[in-house]
Amino acid sequence: MLTLSFLVGNLPNLPEQRQYWYRLRADNGEIVQSSEGYTAKASCENGIRAVKANCQPHRFEPFFTAGQYGFNHVAANGEIIGRSE
């Protein structure tokens, strides 16, 4: 089972700019996907809804680059909504 967590913080080099992130975790607690930084909480929540709506096996596209395996999480419209850690 995968779980989503919601994070709020400031960028180290721009402490006045608040950012929102989500992370997708595997059963063992390992982070398997992280979002981009969002400036609006509502945008981050929309991202979480997109991940939940597109969390089927065929939405994960594996890749191998520079000796590393990973995946892109792709929405129904073809947009990448997340990348593996």
C-alpha positions in Angstrom: 0.0 0.0 0.0 1.3 3.5 -0.9 0.7 6.5 1.3 0.9 10.2 0.7 2.3 12.7 3.1 2.0 16.5 2.8 4.9 18.8 3.6 5.2 22.6 4.1 8.4 24.5 4.3 10.7 27.3 3.0 13.4 27.0 0.5 16.8 27.4 2.1 18.0 30.1 -0.2 14.6 31.9 -0.2 13.3 31.7 3.4 10.4 34.1 2.6 9.0 31.9 -0.1 6.8 29.1 1.4 6.6 25.9 -0.6 4.3 22.8 -0.5 5.3 19.3 -1.4 3.9 15.8 -1.3 5.7 12.5 -1.0 4.5 9.0 -2.0 5.8 6.3 0.4 5.9 2.5 0.0 4.8 0.2 2.8 8.4 0.1 4.2 8.3 3.9 4.6 10.7 4.6 1.8 9.9 7.6 -0.3 9.3 6.5 -3.9 8.1 9.7 -5.4 8.3 13.4 -4.6 6.4 16.3 -6.1 7.7 19.6 -7.3 7.5 22.6 -5.0 4.2 24.4 -5.2 3.7 28.0 -4.1 0.0 27.4 -3.4 -1.4 24.8 -1.0 -4.4 24.3 -3.4 -2.1 23.5 -6.2 -0.3 20.9 -4.1 -3.6 19.4 -3.1 -4.6 19.2 -6.8 -1.3 17.3 -7.4 -2.2 14.8 -4.6 -5.6 14.3 -6.2 -3.9 13.6 -9.6 -1.6 11.1 -8.0 -4.5 9.3 -6.3 -6.5 9.3 -9.5 -3.6 7.9 -11.6 -2.2 5.3 -9.2 -2.6 2.3 -11.5 0.3 0.1 -12.6 0.0 1.1 -16.2 0.6 4.8 -15.2 4.2 4.1 -14.1 6.7 4.2 -16.9 10.1 2.7 -16.0 13.4 4.0 -17.3 17.1 3.3 -17.0 19.5 6.3 -17.2 23.1 6.7 -16.2 23.1 3.3 -14.4 20.0 4.1 -12.4 16.5 2.6 -12.6 13.5 4.9 -12.0 10.0 5.6 -13.1 7.8 8.5 -14.3 4.3 8.6 -13.0 2.1 9.7 -16.0 -1.4 11.0 -15.9 -4.1 10.0 -18.4 -3.3 13.1 -20.5 0.3 12.1 -20.8 1.6 14.7 -18.4 4.3 13.5 -16.0 2.9 14.1 -12.5 5.8 12.6 -10.6 9.2 11.0 -10.8 10.9 8.4 -8.7 13.4 9.3 -6.0 
